[in-house]
């Protein structure tokens, strides 16, 4: 289930709740005020501030590069075998 963050417009308490996408909480569980909750937007954290080698996917990118280089070497070796 997705995680949502809410804030009460009355008591200003913030809390996290897990519930289905189609459901929306409306009543504050802290102060009990009806129709006082506001769902806060989710936060996306980008890893672009990290060094390239520390980013998610950096190892995958490096391995893909290595495999492509190896594939090119193998292609060249096959071409040379055929033409000899």
PDB file of N, CA, C and O in Angstrom:
ATOM      1  N   UNK A   1       0.834  -1.190   0.000  1.00  0.00           N
ATOM      2  CA  UNK A   1       0.000   0.000   0.000  1.00  0.00           C
ATOM      3  C   UNK A   1       0.873   1.245   0.000  1.00  0.00           C
ATOM      4  O   UNK A   1       1.926   1.276   0.635  1.00  0.00           O
ATOM      5  N   UNK A   2       0.435   2.254  -0.705  1.00  0.00           N
ATOM      6  CA  UNK A   2       1.198   3.505  -0.750  1.00  0.00           C
ATOM      7  C   UNK A   2       1.216   4.218   0.601  1.00  0.00           C
ATOM      8  O   UNK A   2       0.327   4.051   1.436  1.00  0.00           O
ATOM      9  N   UNK A   3       2.245   5.003   0.775  1.00  0.00           N
ATOM     10  CA  UNK A   3       2.423   5.780   2.009  1.00  0.00           C
ATOM     11  C   UNK A   3       2.103   7.235   1.688  1.00  0.00           C
ATOM     12  O   UNK A   3       2.597   7.780   0.701  1.00  0.00           O
ATOM     13  N   UNK A   4       1.286   7.858   2.514  1.00  0.00           N
ATOM     14  CA  UNK A   4       0.904   9.258   2.330  1.00  0.00           C
ATOM     15  C   UNK A   4       1.189  10.045   3.596  1.00  0.00           C
ATOM     16  O   UNK A   4       1.094   9.522   4.706  1.00  0.00           O
ATOM     17  N   UNK A   5       1.540  11.304   3.412  1.00  0.00           N
ATOM     18  CA  UNK A   5       1.790  12.181   4.554  1.00  0.00           C
ATOM     19  C   UNK A   5       0.650  13.201   4.614  1.00  0.00           C
ATOM     20  O   UNK A   5       0.272  13.794   3.604  1.00  0.00           O
ATOM     21  N   UNK A   6       0.120  13.385   5.804  1.00  0.00           N
ATOM     22  CA  UNK A   6      -0.992  14.317   6.026  1.00  0.00           C
ATOM     23  C   UNK A   6      -0.627  15.344   7.084  1.00  0.00           C
ATOM     24  O   UNK A   6       0.232  15.118   7.936  1.00  0.00           O
ATOM     25  N   UNK A   7      -1.316  16.496   7.001  1.00  0.00           N
ATOM     26  CA  UNK A   7      -1.210  17.527   8.039  1.00  0.00           C
ATOM     27  C   UNK A   7      -2.626  17.990   8.367  1.00  0.00           C
ATOM     28  O   UNK A   7      -3.466  18.182   7.487  1.00  0.00           O
ATOM     29  N   UNK A   8      -2.853  18.159   9.647  1.00  0.00           N
ATOM     30  CA  UNK A   8      -4.151  18.658  10.094  1.00  0.00           C
ATOM     31  C   UNK A   8      -4.150  20.177   9.977  1.00  0.00           C
ATOM     32  O   UNK A   8      -3.230  20.838  10.459  1.00  0.00           O
ATOM     33  N   UNK A   9      -5.169  20.727   9.344  1.00  0.00           N
ATOM     34  CA  UNK A   9      -5.283  22.176   9.187  1.00  0.00           C
ATOM     35  C   UNK A   9      -5.608  22.850  10.513  1.00  0.00           C
ATOM     36  O   UNK A   9      -5.397  24.053  10.664  1.00  0.00           O
ATOM     37  N   UNK A  10      -6.118  22.090  11.471  1.00  0.00           N
ATOM     38  CA  UNK A  10      -6.499  22.671  12.750  1.00  0.00           C
ATOM     39  C   UNK A  10      -5.355  22.602  13.772  1.00  0.00           C
ATOM     40  O   UNK A  10      -4.912  23.635  14.273  1.00  0.00           O
ATOM     41  N   UNK A  11      -4.878  21.393  14.081  1.00  0.00           N
ATOM     42  CA  UNK A  11      -3.828  21.257  15.112  1.00  0.00           C
ATOM     43  C   UNK A  11      -2.414  21.241  14.519  1.00  0.00           C
ATOM     44  O   UNK A  11      -1.435  21.256  15.265  1.00  0.00           O
ATOM     45  N   UNK A  12      -2.299  21.211  13.200  1.00  0.00           N
ATOM     46  CA  UNK A  12      -1.035  21.256  12.452  1.00  0.00           C
ATOM     47  C   UNK A  12      -0.119  20.057  12.720  1.00  0.00           C
ATOM     48  O   UNK A  12       1.074  20.121  12.424  1.00  0.00           O
ATOM     49  N   UNK A  13      -0.653  18.978  13.270  1.00  0.00           N
ATOM     50  CA  UNK A  13       0.115  17.754  13.447  1.00  0.00           C
ATOM     51  C   UNK A  13       0.287  17.073  12.091  1.00  0.00           C
ATOM     52  O   UNK A  13      -0.638  17.052  11.279  1.00  0.00           O
ATOM     53  N   UNK A  14       1.470  16.520  11.852  1.00  0.00           N
ATOM     54  CA  UNK A  14       1.734  15.771  10.625  1.00  0.00           C
ATOM     55  C   UNK A  14       1.918  14.309  10.978  1.00  0.00           C
ATOM     56  O   UNK A  14       2.485  13.975  12.018  1.00  0.00           O
ATOM     57  N   UNK A  15       1.432  13.439  10.103  1.00  0.00           N
ATOM     58  CA  UNK A  15       1.612  12.007  10.302  1.00  0.00           C
ATOM     59  C   UNK A  15       1.573  11.293   8.963  1.00  0.00           C
ATOM     60  O   UNK A  15       1.145  11.847   7.951  1.00  0.00           O
ATOM     61  N   UNK A  16       2.034  10.042   8.987  1.00  0.00           N
ATOM     62  CA  UNK A  16       2.085   9.212   7.791  1.00  0.00           C
ATOM     63  C   UNK A  16       1.034   8.118   7.925  1.00  0.00           C
ATOM     64  O   UNK A  16       0.832   7.561   9.004  1.00  0.00           O
ATOM     65  N   UNK A  17       0.367   7.819   6.810  1.00  0.00           N
ATOM     66  CA  UNK A  17      -0.634   6.756   6.799  1.00  0.00           C
ATOM     67  C   UNK A  17      -0.466   5.908   5.547  1.00  0.00           C
ATOM     68  O   UNK A  17      -0.115   6.412   4.480  1.00  0.00           O
ATOM     69  N   UNK A  18      -0.718   4.624   5.693  1.00  0.00           N
ATOM     70  CA  UNK A  18      -0.695   3.692   4.574  1.00  0.00           C
ATOM     71  C   UNK A  18      -2.141   3.336   4.241  1.00  0.00           C
ATOM     72  O   UNK A  18      -2.895   2.895   5.108  1.00  0.00           O
ATOM     73  N   UNK A  19      -2.521   3.533   2.972  1.00  0.00           N
ATOM     74  CA  UNK A  19      -3.876   3.169   2.563  1.00  0.00           C
ATOM     75  C   UNK A  19      -3.942   3.072   1.039  1.00  0.00           C
ATOM     76  O   UNK A  19      -3.040   3.542   0.345  1.00  0.00           O
ATOM     77  N   UNK A  20      -5.026   2.454   0.510  1.00  0.00           N
ATOM     78  CA  UNK A  20      -5.166   2.333  -0.941  1.00  0.00           C
ATOM     79  C   UNK A  20      -5.231   3.692  -1.622  1.00  0.00           C
ATOM     80  O   UNK A  20      -5.593   4.694  -1.005  1.00  0.00           O
ATOM     81  N   UNK A  21      -4.877   3.713  -2.901  1.00  0.00           N
ATOM     82  CA  UNK A  21      -4.846   4.964  -3.671  1.00  0.00           C
ATOM     83  C   UNK A  21      -6.206   5.647  -3.699  1.00  0.00           C
ATOM     84  O   UNK A  21      -6.286   6.870  -3.587  1.00  0.00           O
ATOM     85  N   UNK A  22      -7.265   4.878  -3.845  1.00  0.00           N
ATOM     86  CA  UNK A  22      -8.607   5.461  -3.968  1.00  0.00           C
ATOM     87  C   UNK A  22      -9.138   6.037  -2.660  1.00  0.00           C
ATOM     88  O   UNK A  22     -10.099   6.806  -2.658  1.00  0.00           O
ATOM     89  N   UNK A  23      -8.519   5.668  -1.567  1.00  0.00           N
ATOM     90  CA  UNK A  23      -8.967   6.148  -0.259  1.00  0.00           C
ATOM     91  C   UNK A  23      -8.240   7.451   0.084  1.00  0.00           C
ATOM     92  O   UNK A  23      -7.069   7.625  -0.254  1.00  0.00           O
ATOM     93  N   UNK A  24      -8.943   8.362   0.756  1.00  0.00           N
ATOM     94  CA  UNK A  24      -8.319   9.600   1.210  1.00  0.00           C
ATOM     95  C   UNK A  24      -8.800   9.872   2.634  1.00  0.00           C
ATOM     96  O   UNK A  24     -10.000   9.898   2.908  1.00  0.00           O
ATOM     97  N   UNK A  25      -7.841  10.074   3.530  1.00  0.00           N
ATOM     98  CA  UNK A  25      -8.211  10.374   4.912  1.00  0.00           C
ATOM     99  C   UNK A  25      -8.717  11.808   4.998  1.00  0.00           C
ATOM    100  O   UNK A  25      -8.236  12.695   4.292  1.00  0.00           O
ATOM    101  N   UNK A  26      -9.696  12.021   5.874  1.00  0.00           N
ATOM    102  CA  UNK A  26     -10.274  13.361   5.995  1.00  0.00           C
ATOM    103  C   UNK A  26     -10.274  13.868   7.431  1.00  0.00           C
ATOM    104  O   UNK A  26     -10.147  15.070   7.664  1.00  0.00           O
ATOM    105  N   UNK A  27     -10.414  12.964   8.389  1.00  0.00           N
ATOM    106  CA  UNK A  27     -10.546  13.357   9.786  1.00  0.00           C
ATOM    107  C   UNK A  27      -9.237  13.146  10.527  1.00  0.00           C
ATOM    108  O   UNK A  27      -8.599  12.103  10.377  1.00  0.00           O
ATOM    109  N   UNK A  28      -8.833  14.124  11.322  1.00  0.00           N
ATOM    110  CA  UNK A  28      -7.580  14.057  12.073  1.00  0.00           C
ATOM    111  C   UNK A  28      -7.683  13.008  13.176  1.00  0.00           C
ATOM    112  O   UNK A  28      -8.630  12.999  13.962  1.00  0.00           O
ATOM    113  N   UNK A  29      -6.690  12.129  13.214  1.00  0.00           N
ATOM    114  CA  UNK A  29      -6.670  11.093  14.251  1.00  0.00           C
ATOM    115  C   UNK A  29      -6.088  11.624  15.559  1.00  0.00           C
ATOM    116  O   UNK A  29      -6.207  10.974  16.598  1.00  0.00           O
ATOM    117  N   UNK A  30      -5.463  12.794  15.518  1.00  0.00           N
ATOM    118  CA  UNK A  30      -4.851  13.372  16.719  1.00  0.00           C
ATOM    119  C   UNK A  30      -5.863  14.206  17.492  1.00  0.00           C
ATOM    120  O   UNK A  30      -6.100  13.973  18.677  1.00  0.00           O
ATOM    121  N   UNK A  31      -6.460  15.186  16.806  1.00  0.00           N
ATOM    122  CA  UNK A  31      -7.397  16.085  17.501  1.00  0.00           C
ATOM    123  C   UNK A  31      -8.866  15.734  17.255  1.00  0.00           C
ATOM    124  O   UNK A  31      -9.746  16.230  17.959  1.00  0.00           O
ATOM    125  N   UNK A  32      -9.138  14.879  16.256  1.00  0.00           N
ATOM    126  CA  UNK A  32     -10.510  14.440  16.004  1.00  0.00           C
ATOM    127  C   UNK A  32     -11.348  15.381  15.163  1.00  0.00           C
ATOM    128  O   UNK A  32     -12.531  15.112  14.955  1.00  0.00           O
ATOM    129  N   UNK A  33     -10.782  16.474  14.672  1.00  0.00           N
ATOM    130  CA  UNK A  33     -11.548  17.428  13.862  1.00  0.00           C
ATOM    131  C   UNK A  33     -11.902  16.779  12.521  1.00  0.00           C
ATOM    132  O   UNK A  33     -11.052  16.177  11.866  1.00  0.00           O
ATOM    133  N   UNK A  34     -13.162  16.912  12.129  1.00  0.00           N
ATOM    134  CA  UNK A  34     -13.662  16.319  10.878  1.00  0.00           C
ATOM    135  C   UNK A  34     -13.266  17.188   9.690  1.00  0.00           C
ATOM    136  O   UNK A  34     -13.315  18.415   9.770  1.00  0.00           O
ATOM    137  N   UNK A  35     -12.875  16.557   8.598  1.00  0.00           N
ATOM    138  CA  UNK A  35     -12.518  17.236   7.326  1.00  0.00           C
ATOM    139  C   UNK A  35     -11.379  18.242   7.489  1.00  0.00           C
ATOM    140  O   UNK A  35     -11.406  19.308   6.873  1.00  0.00           O
ATOM    141  N   UNK A  36     -10.391  17.921   8.303  1.00  0.00           N
ATOM    142  CA  UNK A  36      -9.313  18.881   8.550  1.00  0.00           C
ATOM    143  C   UNK A  36      -7.974  18.462   7.940  1.00  0.00           C
ATOM    144  O   UNK A  36      -7.007  19.221   8.012  1.00  0.00           O
ATOM    145  N   UNK A  37      -7.898  17.271   7.343  1.00  0.00           N
ATOM    146  CA  UNK A  37      -6.612  16.781   6.841  1.00  0.00           C
ATOM    147  C   UNK A  37      -6.319  17.262   5.431  1.00  0.00           C
ATOM    148  O   UNK A  37      -7.196  17.336   4.570  1.00  0.00           O
ATOM    149  N   UNK A  38      -5.059  17.581   5.236  1.00  0.00           N
ATOM    150  CA  UNK A  38      -4.554  17.971   3.915  1.00  0.00           C
ATOM    151  C   UNK A  38      -3.433  16.990   3.590  1.00  0.00           C
ATOM    152  O   UNK A  38      -2.495  16.820   4.370  1.00  0.00           O
ATOM    153  N   UNK A  39      -3.543  16.340   2.418  1.00  0.00           N
ATOM    154  CA  UNK A  39      -2.478  15.412   2.019  1.00  0.00           C
ATOM    155  C   UNK A  39      -1.319  16.221   1.477  1.00  0.00           C
ATOM    156  O   UNK A  39      -1.498  17.072   0.605  1.00  0.00           O
ATOM    157  N   UNK A  40      -0.123  15.955   1.996  1.00  0.00           N
ATOM    158  CA  UNK A  40       1.077  16.671   1.576  1.00  0.00           C
ATOM    159  C   UNK A  40       1.683  15.955   0.374  1.00  0.00           C
ATOM    160  O   UNK A  40       1.620  14.729   0.281  1.00  0.00           O
ATOM    161  N   UNK A  41       2.265  16.710  -0.536  1.00  0.00           N
ATOM    162  CA  UNK A  41       2.866  16.075  -1.708  1.00  0.00           C
ATOM    163  C   UNK A  41       4.051  15.201  -1.320  1.00  0.00           C
ATOM    164  O   UNK A  41       4.758  15.480  -0.352  1.00  0.00           O
ATOM    165  N   UNK A  42       4.254  14.134  -2.094  1.00  0.00           N
ATOM    166  CA  UNK A  42       5.404  13.255  -1.868  1.00  0.00           C
ATOM    167  C   UNK A  42       6.677  13.968  -2.258  1.00  0.00           C
ATOM    168  O   UNK A  42       6.658  14.913  -3.047  1.00  0.00           O
ATOM    169  N   UNK A  43       7.779  13.512  -1.704  1.00  0.00           N
ATOM    170  CA  UNK A  43       9.075  14.132  -1.981  1.00  0.00           C
ATOM    171  C   UNK A  43       9.926  13.162  -2.774  1.00  0.00           C
ATOM    172  O   UNK A  43      10.113  12.017  -2.363  1.00  0.00           O
ATOM    173  N   UNK A  44      10.439  13.609  -3.902  1.00  0.00           N
ATOM    174  CA  UNK A  44      11.336  12.803  -4.722  1.00  0.00           C
ATOM    175  C   UNK A  44      12.750  13.275  -4.458  1.00  0.00           C
ATOM    176  O   UNK A  44      13.059  14.458  -4.601  1.00  0.00           O
ATOM    177  N   UNK A  45      13.610  12.341  -4.071  1.00  0.00           N
ATOM    178  CA  UNK A  45      14.996  12.689  -3.784  1.00  0.00           C
ATOM    179  C   UNK A  45      15.851  12.239  -4.953  1.00  0.00           C
ATOM    180  O   UNK A  45      15.901  11.052  -5.278  1.00  0.00           O
ATOM    181  N   UNK A  46      16.514  13.178  -5.575  1.00  0.00           N
ATOM    182  CA  UNK A  46      17.376  12.866  -6.706  1.00  0.00           C
ATOM    183  C   UNK A  46      18.785  12.601  -6.214  1.00  0.00           C
ATOM    184  O   UNK A  46      19.244  13.211  -5.248  1.00  0.00           O
ATOM    185  N   UNK A  47      19.473  11.679  -6.890  1.00  0.00           N
ATOM    186  CA  UNK A  47      20.836  11.375  -6.483  1.00  0.00           C
ATOM    187  C   UNK A  47      21.866  12.065  -7.371  1.00  0.00           C
ATOM    188  O   UNK A  47      23.019  11.636  -7.417  1.00  0.00           O
ATOM    189  N   UNK A  48      21.475  13.120  -8.075  1.00  0.00           N
ATOM    190  CA  UNK A  48      22.398  13.801  -8.988  1.00  0.00           C
ATOM    191  C   UNK A  48      23.481  14.580  -8.250  1.00  0.00           C
ATOM    192  O   UNK A  48      24.467  14.992  -8.863  1.00  0.00           O
ATOM    193  N   UNK A  49      23.317  14.788  -6.954  1.00  0.00           N
ATOM    194  CA  UNK A  49      24.343  15.507  -6.202  1.00  0.00           C
ATOM    195  C   UNK A  49      25.471  14.578  -5.763  1.00  0.00           C
ATOM    196  O   UNK A  49      26.529  15.038  -5.332  1.00  0.00           O
ATOM    197  N   UNK A  50      25.240  13.262  -5.873  1.00  0.00           N
ATOM    198  CA  UNK A  50      26.273  12.295  -5.500  1.00  0.00           C
ATOM    199  C   UNK A  50      27.299  12.173  -6.620  1.00  0.00           C
ATOM    200  O   UNK A  50      26.992  12.473  -7.773  1.00  0.00           O
ATOM    201  N   UNK A  51      28.516  11.734  -6.296  1.00  0.00           N
ATOM    202  CA  UNK A  51      29.492  11.469  -7.353  1.00  0.00           C
ATOM    203  C   UNK A  51      28.944  10.386  -8.285  1.00  0.00           C
ATOM    204  O   UNK A  51      28.212   9.498  -7.849  1.00  0.00           O
ATOM    205  N   UNK A  52      29.303  10.466  -9.573  1.00  0.00           N
ATOM    206  CA  UNK A  52      28.749   9.551 -10.568  1.00  0.00           C
ATOM    207  C   UNK A  52      28.907   8.091 -10.175  1.00  0.00           C
ATOM    208  O   UNK A  52      27.980   7.303 -10.364  1.00  0.00           O
ATOM    209  N   UNK A  53      30.059   7.710  -9.633  1.00  0.00           N
ATOM    210  CA  UNK A  53      30.280   6.309  -9.289  1.00  0.00           C
ATOM    211  C   UNK A  53      29.424   5.845  -8.120  1.00  0.00           C
ATOM    212  O   UNK A  53      29.299   4.641  -7.896  1.00  0.00           O
ATOM    213  N   UNK A  54      28.832   6.769  -7.366  1.00  0.00           N
ATOM    214  CA  UNK A  54      27.992   6.406  -6.227  1.00  0.00           C
ATOM    215  C   UNK A  54      26.509   6.377  -6.581  1.00  0.00           C
ATOM    216  O   UNK A  54      25.696   5.930  -5.773  1.00  0.00           O
ATOM    217  N   UNK A  55      26.150   6.835  -7.748  1.00  0.00           N
ATOM    218  CA  UNK A  55      24.747   6.898  -8.130  1.00  0.00           C
ATOM    219  C   UNK A  55      24.186   5.511  -8.417  1.00  0.00           C
ATOM    220  O   UNK A  55      24.899   4.597  -8.831  1.00  0.00           O
ATOM    221  N   UNK A  56      22.889   5.390  -8.182  1.00  0.00           N
ATOM    222  CA  UNK A  56      22.215   4.141  -8.529  1.00  0.00           C
ATOM    223  C   UNK A  56      22.312   3.951 -10.035  1.00  0.00           C
ATOM    224  O   UNK A  56      22.059   4.879 -10.804  1.00  0.00           O
ATOM    225  N   UNK A  57      22.670   2.777 -10.442  1.00  0.00           N
ATOM    226  CA  UNK A  57      22.781   2.484 -11.867  1.00  0.00           C
ATOM    227  C   UNK A  57      24.159   2.701 -12.448  1.00  0.00           C
ATOM    228  O   UNK A  57      24.400   2.322 -13.594  1.00  0.00           O
ATOM    229  N   UNK A  58      25.078   3.299 -11.697  1.00  0.00           N
ATOM    230  CA  UNK A  58      26.418   3.561 -12.226  1.00  0.00           C
ATOM    231  C   UNK A  58      27.139   2.254 -12.542  1.00  0.00           C
ATOM    232  O   UNK A  58      27.821   2.148 -13.562  1.00  0.00           O
ATOM    233  N   UNK A  59      26.989   1.268 -11.676  1.00  0.00           N
ATOM    234  CA  UNK A  59      27.624  -0.028 -11.913  1.00  0.00           C
ATOM    235  C   UNK A  59      27.028  -0.688 -13.154  1.00  0.00           C
ATOM    236  O   UNK A  59      27.752  -1.280 -13.955  1.00  0.00           O
ATOM    237  N   UNK A  60      25.726  -0.587 -13.311  1.00  0.00           N
ATOM    238  CA  UNK A  60      25.058  -1.159 -14.482  1.00  0.00           C
ATOM    239  C   UNK A  60      25.560  -0.485 -15.759  1.00  0.00           C
ATOM    240  O   UNK A  60      25.858  -1.157 -16.746  1.00  0.00           O
ATOM    241  N   UNK A  61      25.651   0.839 -15.733  1.00  0.00           N
ATOM    242  CA  UNK A  61      26.156   1.568 -16.898  1.00  0.00           C
ATOM    243  C   UNK A  61      27.566   1.129 -17.260  1.00  0.00           C
ATOM    244  O   UNK A  61      27.885   0.962 -18.437  1.00  0.00           O
ATOM    245  N   UNK A  62      28.414   0.942 -16.250  1.00  0.00           N
ATOM    246  CA  UNK A  62      29.791   0.514 -16.486  1.00  0.00           C
ATOM    247  C   UNK A  62      29.830  -0.884 -17.090  1.00  0.00           C
ATOM    248  O   UNK A  62      30.588  -1.129 -18.029  1.00  0.00           O
ATOM    249  N   UNK A  63      29.028  -1.798 -16.569  1.00  0.00           N
ATOM    250  CA  UNK A  63      28.994  -3.163 -17.094  1.00  0.00           C
ATOM    251  C   UNK A  63      28.475  -3.185 -18.534  1.00  0.00           C
ATOM    252  O   UNK A  63      28.996  -3.930 -19.363  1.00  0.00           O
ATOM    253  N   UNK A  64      27.475  -2.393 -18.833  1.00  0.00           N
ATOM    254  CA  UNK A  64      26.957  -2.321 -20.203  1.00  0.00           C
ATOM    255  C   UNK A  64      28.054  -1.841 -21.142  1.00  0.00           C
ATOM    256  O   UNK A  64      28.224  -2.383 -22.234  1.00  0.00           O
ATOM    257  N   UNK A  65      28.784  -0.844 -20.726  1.00  0.00           N
ATOM    258  CA  UNK A  65      29.894  -0.330 -21.536  1.00  0.00           C
ATOM    259  C   UNK A  65      30.933  -1.424 -21.787  1.00  0.00           C
ATOM    260  O   UNK A  65      31.407  -1.588 -22.912  1.00  0.00           O
ATOM    261  N   UNK A  66      31.286  -2.172 -20.737  1.00  0.00           N
ATOM    262  CA  UNK A  66      32.265  -3.250 -20.875  1.00  0.00           C
ATOM    263  C   UNK A  66      31.756  -4.342 -21.819  1.00  0.00           C
ATOM    264  O   UNK A  66      32.511  -4.838 -22.655  1.00  0.00           O
ATOM    265  N   UNK A  67      30.480  -4.720 -21.690  1.00  0.00           N
ATOM    266  CA  UNK A  67      29.920  -5.756 -22.549  1.00  0.00           C
ATOM    267  C   UNK A  67      29.886  -5.304 -24.013  1.00  0.00           C
ATOM    268  O   UNK A  67      30.145  -6.101 -24.914  1.00  0.00           O
ATOM    269  N   UNK A  68      29.574  -4.052 -24.245  1.00  0.00           N
ATOM    270  CA  UNK A  68      29.563  -3.531 -25.620  1.00  0.00           C
ATOM    271  C   UNK A  68      30.959  -3.567 -26.230  1.00  0.00           C
ATOM    272  O   UNK A  68      31.131  -3.939 -27.391  1.00  0.00           O
ATOM    273  N   UNK A  69      31.948  -3.179 -25.439  1.00  0.00           N
ATOM    274  CA  UNK A  69      33.334  -3.221 -25.931  1.00  0.00           C
ATOM    275  C   UNK A  69      33.747  -4.650 -26.252  1.00  0.00           C
ATOM    276  O   UNK A  69      34.379  -4.892 -27.280  1.00  0.00           O
ATOM    277  N   UNK A  70      33.401  -5.594 -25.394  1.00  0.00           N
ATOM    278  CA  UNK A  70      33.726  -7.002 -25.624  1.00  0.00           C
ATOM    279  C   UNK A  70      32.995  -7.535 -26.857  1.00  0.00           C
ATOM    280  O   UNK A  70      33.565  -8.294 -27.641  1.00  0.00           O
ATOM    281  N   UNK A  71      31.740  -7.139 -27.024  1.00  0.00           N
ATOM    282  CA  UNK A  71      30.960  -7.551 -28.194  1.00  0.00           C
ATOM    283  C   UNK A  71      31.594  -7.044 -29.483  1.00  0.00           C
ATOM    284  O   UNK A  71      31.671  -7.774 -30.471  1.00  0.00           O
ATOM    285  N   UNK A  72      32.047  -5.800 -29.472  1.00  0.00           N
ATOM    286  CA  UNK A  72      32.708  -5.243 -30.659  1.00  0.00           C
ATOM    287  C   UNK A  72      33.977  -6.015 -30.994  1.00  0.00           C
ATOM    288  O   UNK A  72      34.262  -6.263 -32.166  1.00  0.00           O
ATOM    289  N   UNK A  73      34.739  -6.395 -29.972  1.00  0.00           N
ATOM    290  CA  UNK A  73      35.952  -7.192 -30.198  1.00  0.00           C
ATOM    291  C   UNK A  73      35.599  -8.545 -30.812  1.00  0.00           C
ATOM    292  O   UNK A  73      36.270  -9.007 -31.735  1.00  0.00           O
ATOM    293  N   UNK A  74      34.552  -9.173 -30.301  1.00  0.00           N
ATOM    294  CA  UNK A  74      34.125 -10.467 -30.823  1.00  0.00           C
ATOM    295  C   UNK A  74      33.613 -10.352 -32.263  1.00  0.00           C
ATOM    296  O   UNK A  74      33.879 -11.225 -33.089  1.00  0.00           O
ATOM    297  N   UNK A  75      32.886  -9.285 -32.559  1.00  0.00           N
ATOM    298  CA  UNK A  75      32.411  -9.055 -33.927  1.00  0.00           C
ATOM    299  C   UNK A  75      33.589  -8.917 -34.886  1.00  0.00           C
ATOM    300  O   UNK A  75      33.600  -9.501 -35.970  1.00  0.00           O
ATOM    301  N   UNK A  76      34.572  -8.138 -34.466  1.00  0.00           N
ATOM    302  CA  UNK A  76      35.752  -7.917 -35.299  1.00  0.00           C
ATOM    303  C   UNK A  76      36.492  -9.231 -35.521  1.00  0.00           C
ATOM    304  O   UNK A  76      36.940  -9.500 -36.636  1.00  0.00           O
ATOM    305  N   UNK A  77      36.630 -10.049 -34.488  1.00  0.00           N
ATOM    306  CA  UNK A  77      37.311 -11.336 -34.614  1.00  0.00           C
ATOM    307  C   UNK A  77      36.554 -12.247 -35.577  1.00  0.00           C
ATOM    308  O   UNK A  77      37.178 -12.965 -36.358  1.00  0.00           O
ATOM    309  N   UNK A  78      35.239 -12.232 -35.537  1.00  0.00           N
ATOM    310  CA  UNK A  78      34.424 -13.050 -36.457  1.00  0.00           C
ATOM    311  C   UNK A  78      34.599 -12.579 -37.885  1.00  0.00           C
ATOM    312  O   UNK A  78      34.731 -13.398 -38.795  1.00  0.00           O
ATOM    313  N   UNK A  79      34.602 -11.284 -38.095  1.00  0.00           N
ATOM    314  CA  UNK A  79      34.795 -10.743 -39.449  1.00  0.00           C
ATOM    315  C   UNK A  79      36.158 -11.153 -40.005  1.00  0.00           C
ATOM    316  O   UNK A  79      36.272 -11.511 -41.178  1.00  0.00           O
ATOM    317  N   UNK A  80      37.173 -11.101 -39.175  1.00  0.00           N
ATOM    318  CA  UNK A  80      38.517 -11.473 -39.620  1.00  0.00           C
ATOM    319  C   UNK A  80      38.595 -12.959 -39.948  1.00  0.00           C
ATOM    320  O   UNK A  80      39.281 -13.335 -40.898  1.00  0.00           O
ATOM    321  N   UNK A  81      37.912 -13.813 -39.192  1.00  0.00           N
ATOM    322  CA  UNK A  81      37.898 -15.250 -39.452  1.00  0.00           C
ATOM    323  C   UNK A  81      37.244 -15.548 -40.786  1.00  0.00           C
ATOM    324  O   UNK A  81      37.741 -16.378 -41.548  1.00  0.00           O
ATOM    325  N   UNK A  82      36.149 -14.890 -41.077  1.00  0.00           N
ATOM    326  CA  UNK A  82      35.399 -15.134 -42.311  1.00  0.00           C
ATOM    327  C   UNK A  82      36.206 -14.725 -43.526  1.00  0.00           C
ATOM    328  O   UNK A  82      36.157 -15.418 -44.543  1.00  0.00           O
ATOM    329  N   UNK A  83      36.943 -13.633 -43.463  1.00  0.00           N
ATOM    330  CA  UNK A  83      37.673 -13.099 -44.603  1.00  0.00           C
ATOM    331  C   UNK A  83      39.046 -13.737 -44.776  1.00  0.00           C
ATOM    332  O   UNK A  83      39.738 -13.411 -45.740  1.00  0.00           O
ATOM    333  N   UNK A  84      39.464 -14.614 -43.903  1.00  0.00           N
ATOM    334  CA  UNK A  84      40.793 -15.240 -44.042  1.00  0.00           C
ATOM    335  C   UNK A  84      40.729 -16.471 -44.890  1.00  0.00           C
ATOM    336  O   UNK A  84      41.751 -17.121 -45.111  1.00  0.00           O
TER     337      UNK A  84
END
